[in-house]
Amino acid sequence: MGFNAHKWIKDFKFNRLNEMDRDRAGKPIKGFVPGDMFRSDFDYVGMLRYSAEMEIPEDLSQLSDPAFLETLNALFESYTDVNYHTEAQDLGIAIDWIEDAVKNDDVQKMRMELDRSTDYLEAHKKAAAKTLKDFVR
């Protein structure tokens, strides 16, 4: 039985990927859910991945859906609780635009505000993806 380079590389990659899903003590990290607050096994990779892969509704009326806004607020709270303020900045601005739009009676202005919020949500996704890329390196 000789050295199997292919198996070694495959095992190394598998173990390396698993390291990202474990805390410093080697225990599995519970998956991230928006609203999670700091704890010893906080899933930073999961939080960043959640944002980077977040689906932004194309239908502007779905942006103002109370459940979607609640999820965004919970996500923002998670980011700020673990001191990821840079990544949370655009998310917070997007939330402000959405909240302002919901209060607006002028449909034209409401659409503009919701449209503007999508720009900030996209910027948040990019910031999270960049930090995730740097984090995983």
C-alpha positions in Angstrom: 0.0 0.0 0.0 1.7 3.2 -1.2 1.1 6.9 -0.8 -2.1 8.0 -2.6 -1.6 11.7 -3.5 -5.1 12.0 -4.9 -6.7 10.7 -1.7 -4.4 12.9 0.5 -5.4 16.1 -1.5 -9.1 15.1 -1.3 -8.9 14.5 2.5 -6.9 17.7 3.0 -9.5 19.8 1.2 -12.4 18.1 3.1 -10.7 18.7 6.4 -9.9 22.3 5.5 -13.5 23.0 4.6 -14.7 21.4 7.8 -12.3 23.6 9.8 -14.4 26.6 8.6 -17.5 25.0 10.2 -15.8 24.4 13.6 -14.9 26.6 16.5 -11.5 26.9 18.0 -12.1 23.9 20.2 -13.0 21.8 17.1 -16.7 21.6 18.0 -19.2 22.0 15.1 -20.7 25.5 14.8 -24.4 25.8 14.8 -25.6 27.3 11.5 -26.3 31.0 11.3 -29.8 32.4 11.6 -30.5 36.2 11.3 -30.8 37.5 14.8 -28.1 35.3 16.3 -26.0 37.2 18.8 -22.4 36.7 19.8 -21.5 33.4 21.5 -18.4 31.3 21.6 -19.4 29.3 18.6 -20.9 32.1 16.5 -21.0 31.2 12.8 -19.2 34.2 11.2 -18.8 32.3 7.9 -22.5 31.5 7.9 -23.4 35.1 8.6 -21.3 36.4 5.7 -22.4 33.6 3.4 -26.1 34.3 4.3 -25.6 37.9 3.1 -23.5 37.1 0.1 -26.1 34.6 -1.1 -29.1 36.7 -0.1 -31.9 36.9 -2.7 -33.0 40.5 -3.2 -36.6 40.5 -4.4 -37.1 41.9 -7.9 -40.7 42.8 -7.1 -40.4 46.1 -5.1 -43.6 45.3 -3.1 -41.8 42.3 -1.6 -39.1 44.6 -0.2 -41.6 46.3 2.0 -43.1 43.0 3.2 -42.9 43.1 7.1 -41.4 39.6 7.2 -38.6 40.6 4.8 -37.9 43.8 6.8 -37.9 41.8 10.0 -35.3 39.5 8.6 -33.1 42.4 7.4 -33.3 44.0 10.9 -32.4 40.7 12.6 -29.4 40.3 10.2 -28.3 43.9 10.9 -28.5 43.2 14.7 -26.3 40.1 14.2 -23.7 42.1 12.3 -23.5 44.9 14.8 -23.5 42.6 17.8 -20.3 40.9 16.5 -18.8 44.2 15.5 -19.0 43.8 11.8 -20.0 47.4 11.4 -18.4 47.9 8.0 -20.4 45.1 6.4 -23.6 46.3 8.2 -23.3 49.9 7.1 -25.0 49.5 3.7 -27.5 47.0 5.1 -28.6 49.6 7.7 -29.0 52.3 5.0 -31.1 49.9 2.9 -33.3 49.2 5.9 -33.8 53.0 6.4 -34.8 53.4 2.8 -37.3 50.6 3.0 -38.8 51.9 6.3 -39.1 55.4 4.8 -40.8 54.0 1.7 -43.3 52.1 3.7 -44.4 55.4 5.4 -44.6 57.3 2.1 -48.0 57.9 0.6 -46.6 59.1 -2.7 -46.3 56.0 -4.9 -43.6 57.5 -7.1 -41.4 58.4 -4.1 -42.1 55.1 -2.5 -40.9 53.2 -5.7 -37.8 55.5 -5.8 -36.9 54.7 -2.2 -37.4 51.0 -2.6 -35.4 51.1 -5.8 -32.6 52.9 -3.9 -32.7 50.3 -1.1 -31.8 47.6 -3.6 -28.6 49.5 -4.5 -27.6 49.4 -0.8 -28.6 45.7 -0.4 -26.4 44.9 -3.4 -23.5 46.9 -1.9 -24.0 44.9 1.4 -23.9 41.6 -0.5 -20.6 42.7 -2.1 -19.1 43.8 1.2 -20.1 40.5 2.8 -18.7 38.5 -0.1 -15.4 40.4 0.1 -15.0 39.8 3.8 -16.0 36.2 3.3 -13.3 35.8 0.7 -10.7 37.4 3.0 -11.9 35.4 6.0 -11.7 32.0 4.2 -8.2 32.7 2.8 
